[in-house]
Amino acid sequence: MFLDPTRFMIFAIMALFVAGLGTMITGIVYLLKKGPGGEIAKLAQQTARLAQKGIAEDVAGLVGNASSLIDALNRLAATSTGVGVLLILVGGFLIWMALTLFRETMGI
């Protein structure tokens, strides 16, 4: 069975749509599972331990280390969220491309 140009375009459009849907679902799952929630809880525990140690030993060291932890927390949340959002946007773009090509191919 040979593919004529119309069937080939429909096959390519379906593949593009499935790839976009998979990418979008991956982005959503990434945001739900690997989002900043788990890492924030771990950093909060570390900050509490650091605060206890800083009070017992040296307050100036506590301030510097807590500042570094907060900065790391902000970068971590931004990176995790950015990756998930990028995957969702790329998936949406692929789906949009598939639908646009489908409309052009079918003359809708």
C-alpha positions as CSV (number, residue, x, y, z in Angstrom):
1,M,0.0,0.0,0.0
2,F,1.5,3.3,-1.1
3,L,0.7,6.6,0.5
4,D,-0.6,9.2,-1.8
5,P,0.2,12.8,-0.8
6,T,-3.1,13.4,1.0
7,R,-2.7,10.3,3.2
8,F,0.9,11.1,3.9
9,M,-0.1,14.7,5.0
10,I,-2.8,13.2,7.2
11,F,-0.3,10.8,8.8
12,A,2.2,13.6,9.3
13,I,-0.5,15.8,10.9
14,M,-1.6,13.0,13.2
15,A,2.0,12.4,14.3
16,L,2.5,16.1,14.9
17,F,-0.7,16.3,16.9
18,V,0.2,13.2,19.0
19,A,3.7,14.7,19.6
20,G,2.2,18.0,20.8
21,L,-0.3,16.3,23.0
22,G,2.4,14.1,24.6
23,T,4.6,17.1,25.1
24,M,1.8,19.1,26.7
25,I,0.9,16.2,29.0
26,T,4.5,15.8,30.0
27,G,4.7,19.5,30.9
28,I,1.6,19.2,33.0
29,V,2.8,16.1,34.8
30,Y,6.2,17.7,35.3
31,L,4.6,20.8,37.0
32,L,2.4,18.6,39.2
33,K,5.1,16.1,40.3
34,K,8.4,17.9,40.0
35,G,7.2,21.4,40.7
36,P,8.8,23.4,43.4
37,G,6.6,21.9,46.2
38,G,8.9,19.1,47.3
39,E,12.1,21.1,47.1
40,I,10.6,24.0,49.0
41,A,9.7,21.7,51.9
42,K,13.2,20.3,52.0
43,L,14.8,23.8,51.9
44,A,12.4,24.9,54.6
45,Q,13.6,22.1,56.8
46,Q,17.2,23.0,56.1
47,T,16.5,26.6,56.9
48,A,15.0,25.7,60.3
49,R,18.1,23.6,61.1
50,L,20.3,26.4,60.0
51,A,18.4,28.9,62.2
52,Q,18.8,26.6,65.3
53,K,22.5,26.2,64.7
54,G,22.9,29.9,64.0
55,I,21.2,30.9,67.2
56,A,23.4,28.5,69.1
57,E,26.7,29.5,67.5
58,D,26.9,32.7,65.3
59,V,24.0,34.9,64.2
60,A,26.0,36.6,61.4
61,G,26.7,33.3,59.7
62,L,23.0,32.5,59.9
63,V,22.0,35.6,58.0
64,G,24.5,34.9,55.1
65,N,23.5,31.3,54.8
66,A,19.8,32.0,55.0
67,S,20.1,34.6,52.3
68,S,21.9,32.0,50.1
69,L,19.2,29.5,50.8
70,I,16.4,31.9,49.9
71,D,18.2,32.8,46.6
72,A,18.6,29.1,45.8
73,L,15.0,28.5,46.6
74,N,13.9,31.3,44.2
75,R,16.1,29.9,41.4
76,L,14.9,26.4,42.0
77,A,11.2,27.4,41.8
78,A,11.8,29.5,38.7
79,T,13.7,26.7,36.9
80,S,11.1,24.0,37.8
81,T,8.2,26.1,36.8
82,G,10.0,27.3,33.6
83,V,10.7,23.8,32.3
84,G,7.1,22.8,32.8
85,V,5.7,25.9,31.2
86,L,8.1,25.6,28.3
87,L,6.9,22.0,27.7
88,I,3.3,23.1,27.8
89,L,3.9,25.9,25.4
90,V,5.8,23.7,22.9
91,G,3.0,21.1,23.1
92,G,0.4,23.8,22.4
93,F,2.4,25.1,19.5
94,L,2.7,21.6,17.9
95,I,-1.0,21.0,18.4
96,W,-1.8,24.4,16.8
97,M,0.5,23.6,13.9
98,A,-1.2,20.2,13.4
99,L,-4.7,21.8,13.4
100,T,-3.5,24.6,11.0
101,L,-2.0,22.0,8.6
102,F,-5.2,19.9,8.8
103,R,-7.4,22.9,8.0
104,E,-5.2,23.8,5.0
105,T,-5.0,20.2,3.7
106,M,-8.8,19.6,4.0
107,G,-9.7,23.0,2.8
108,I,-11.8,23.9,5.8
